[in-house]
Structure formats: C-alpha cells, structure tokens
C-alpha cells in the first residue's frame, strides 16, 4: 500500500512539474527568432512596394510619352497637306523632360502620301534613355 501511495505522489509531482513548465510562456530565444522572421517579412514587403512604385513611375512616363506622340501627330495632321513638315521640341511634364521629334517623309510608301513618324524620348535613372514611337500615314486630298 505504501508503494502505491509513493508512486501516486511521484506521478502527481511529475504532473505538477510538467504543467508548470507548460505555463512558463515564451523564452527569449523564441521571441528573438519570431522577431527575426517578422523582420524578414517586413523587409520583403517594403521591397515589394518600392519596386512596384518604380514600375508605376516607369509606366506613367511611357503613357505620357505616347500621349505626347499622339498630340504631335494630331497637330501635324491638322495642318494643310502642303504645310506638313518635320519638327522637334522639348516638353517637360511633372519634372521629366521629353524630346519630341516628328519626321515627315513625302511620297512614302506611295505618291500623294506622307508618312508621319513621331519619336518621343526621355531619360531614366543611370543615364539610360527610353523612347516610344508612333506613326501614321496621310493622303493628299
């Protein structure tokens, strides 16, 4: 009987010791590891949004360049056929300088037809240059 009581007491002590260790909470090492993992996730998210913003700016400049090229073609097409001639200009939109070059080629690809070709270029980071090109054909009436 005494052995049974001693065994029961030992089991109770082990259970109470186990329950106390389960209730200790997080250790310092666990907190440091969790903070490190959250930091990595935060850095990844910041990088993702930063790259997205750069891509958005590049697409915005491309959109502005296409609109400038369309405007240049429309302005030239609105002239009389005989007055259509090549020209160039610089436009600044939101602090970015765009070079607009419109070239008029006569009798191309057929007689009584002109090819209007507009190239808009702008600078990007690192000294590189981007450009977009829009063209149209105009018949003499």
C-alpha positions in Angstrom: 0.0 0.0 0.0 2.8 2.4 0.8 4.5 1.7 -2.5 1.2 2.6 -4.3 1.0 5.9 -2.3 4.6 6.8 -3.1 4.1 6.0 -6.8 1.0 8.2 -6.8 2.8 11.0 -5.1 5.7 10.8 -7.6 3.2 10.9 -10.5 1.5 13.9 -9.0 4.8 15.7 -8.6 5.8 15.0 -12.3 2.4 16.2 -13.5 2.6 19.4 -11.5 6.2 20.0 -12.7 5.1 19.4 -16.3 2.2 21.7 -16.0 4.4 24.4 -14.6 6.8 24.2 -17.5 3.9 24.4 -20.0 2.8 27.6 -18.4 6.2 29.4 -18.4 5.5 31.3 -21.6 7.9 32.1 -24.5 11.6 32.0 -23.9 13.9 34.9 -25.0 15.2 32.7 -27.8 11.7 32.1 -29.2 11.0 35.8 -29.1 14.2 36.7 -30.9 13.5 34.1 -33.6 9.9 35.3 -34.1 11.1 39.0 -34.3 13.8 38.0 -36.9 11.1 36.2 -39.0 8.8 39.1 -38.8 11.6 41.5 -39.7 12.4 39.4 -42.9 8.7 39.5 -43.9 8.6 43.3 -43.3 11.7 43.9 -45.4 10.3 41.8 -48.2 7.0 43.7 -48.2 8.9 47.1 -48.2 11.0 45.9 -51.2 7.9 44.7 -53.0 6.1 48.0 -52.7 9.3 50.0 -53.5 9.8 48.1 -56.7 6.1 48.4 -57.5 6.4 52.2 -57.2 9.4 52.3 -59.5 7.4 50.2 -62.1 4.5 52.5 -61.7 6.6 55.6 -62.4 8.2 54.0 -65.5 4.7 53.1 -66.9 3.5 56.6 -66.2 6.3 58.2 -68.2 5.7 55.7 -71.0 2.0 56.7 -71.0 2.9 60.4 -71.1 5.3 59.8 -74.0 2.6 58.0 -76.0 0.2 60.9 -75.4 2.8 63.5 -76.4 3.4 61.5 -79.6 -0.3 61.3 -80.4 -0.7 65.0 -79.7 2.2 65.8 -82.1 0.7 63.7 -84.9 -2.7 65.3 -84.4 -1.2 68.8 -84.5 0.6 68.0 -87.7 -2.3 66.2 -89.4 -4.5 69.3 -88.7 -2.2 71.4 -90.9 -2.8 71.6 -94.7 -1.1 68.8 -96.6 1.5 71.1 -98.1 2.4 72.6 -94.7 3.2 69.3 -93.0 6.9 69.3 -92.3 9.3 67.8 -89.8 9.9 69.5 -86.5 11.2 68.8 -83.0 10.5 70.2 -79.5 11.2 69.6 -75.8 8.3 69.2 -73.4 8.5 68.9 -69.6 5.8 67.0 -67.8 6.0 66.6 -64.0 9.7 67.4 -63.9 10.6 64.9 -66.7 11.9 66.3 -70.0 10.6 64.6 -73.1 12.2 65.2 -76.5 9.6 65.1 -79.3 10.9 64.6 -82.9 8.3 64.4 -85.7 9.6 63.3 -89.1 7.6 63.8 -92.3 8.6 61.6 -95.3 6.9 62.5 -98.6 5.7 60.1 -101.3 6.2 57.2 -99.0 5.1 54.4 -99.4 3.1 55.8 -102.4 2.9 59.0 -104.4 0.4 61.6 -102.8 1.1 60.1 -99.4 3.2 61.2 -96.4 4.4 59.1 -93.5 4.4 61.0 -90.2 6.7 59.3 -87.7 7.0 60.7 -84.1 9.6 59.6 -81.6 9.4 60.7 -78.0 12.4 60.0 -75.8 13.1 60.7 -72.1 15.9 59.9 -69.6 15.8 57.4 -66.8 18.0 56.7 -63.8 21.5 55.7 -64.6 21.8 57.8 -67.7 19.8 55.5 -69.9 17.2 56.8 -72.4 13.8 55.3 -73.2 11.7 56.1 -76.2 8.4 55.4 -77.8 7.4 55.7 -81.5 4.1 56.3 -83.1 3.5 56.7 -86.9 0.6 57.4 -89.2 0.0 57.8 -93.0 -1.6 60.9 -94.5 -3.1 61.0 -98.0 -3.3 64.2 -100.1 -7.0 65.1 -100.8 
